[in-house]
Amino acid sequence: MTVTSNSLRSFAGGILIATSLIGAVYLFGPSEASSTGKEEPAEVQKLSEDEMVKKLTSKGYVIHTEDQWSKQLKAMNEKQEEASIKKDDGKVVYKTMLTVSTGMTSIDVGNALEQANIIKDGLDFYKEVEKRGLENELRPGTFEVESGMSTDEIISTIFE
């Protein structure tokens, strides 16, 4: 296929015309996008704040103002602090719910107990469990442990 000067001129002219048309539509066309014709139902557009709250609560949602939410969070944090730390002879005692899942090892349990401030060293806990030959006796479940418990109590709670 050979390219002649006439076909090249025709191609260039077509590009010039197409570009001019696109430019004209861009410059002289509508300045904003028009609607797709699908408008929101009138009831959605005219709902008052109270009506919105009633509709949402009827569908199971809980609606709070910023102030109500802040008060609720503050109350919840205070209850958690009371539940997790109690003072006993001036010494702080930490409590936690430890969840042991299938596949966890006694090293994982020791590390979790150390992170929750229940024991000082997770590796020492693992070594004690291994010394007793209980590393394969870990039972899945959720256990409540606290920093005031001895290593024997913790092991008897978590291991079979």
WOZI-V701100 format. One record per backbone hydrogen bond with DSSP energy under -1.0 kcal/mol. CO is the residue of the C=O (numbers start at 1). NH is the residue of the N-H. Records with the same first field share a line. If there is no record, write none. Layout:
CO = NH ; NH
This chain:
4 = 8
5 = 9
6 = 10
7 = 11
8 = 12
9 = 13
10 = 14
11 = 15
12 = 16
13 = 17
14 = 18
15 = 19
16 = 20
17 = 21
18 = 22
19 = 23
20 = 24
21 = 25
22 = 26
23 = 27
24 = 28
25 = 29
41 = 45
42 = 46
48 = 52
49 = 53
50 = 54
51 = 55
52 = 56
53 = 57
54 = 58
56 = 61
57 = 60
65 = 69
66 = 70
67 = 71
68 = 72
69 = 73
70 = 74
71 = 75
72 = 76
73 = 77
74 = 78
75 = 79
76 = 80
77 = 81
78 = 82
79 = 83
80 = 84
81 = 85
84 = 95
86 = 93
88 = 91
91 = 88
93 = 86
94 = 147
96 = 145
98 = 143
100 = 141
101 = 104
105 = 109
106 = 110
107 = 111
108 = 112
109 = 113
110 = 114
111 = 115
112 = 116
113 = 118 ; 119
114 = 117
121 = 125
122 = 126
123 = 127
124 = 128
125 = 129
126 = 130
127 = 131
128 = 132
129 = 134
130 = 133
134 = 137
137 = 160
141 = 100
143 = 98
145 = 96
146 = 149
150 = 154
151 = 155
152 = 156
153 = 157
154 = 158
155 = 159
158 = 139
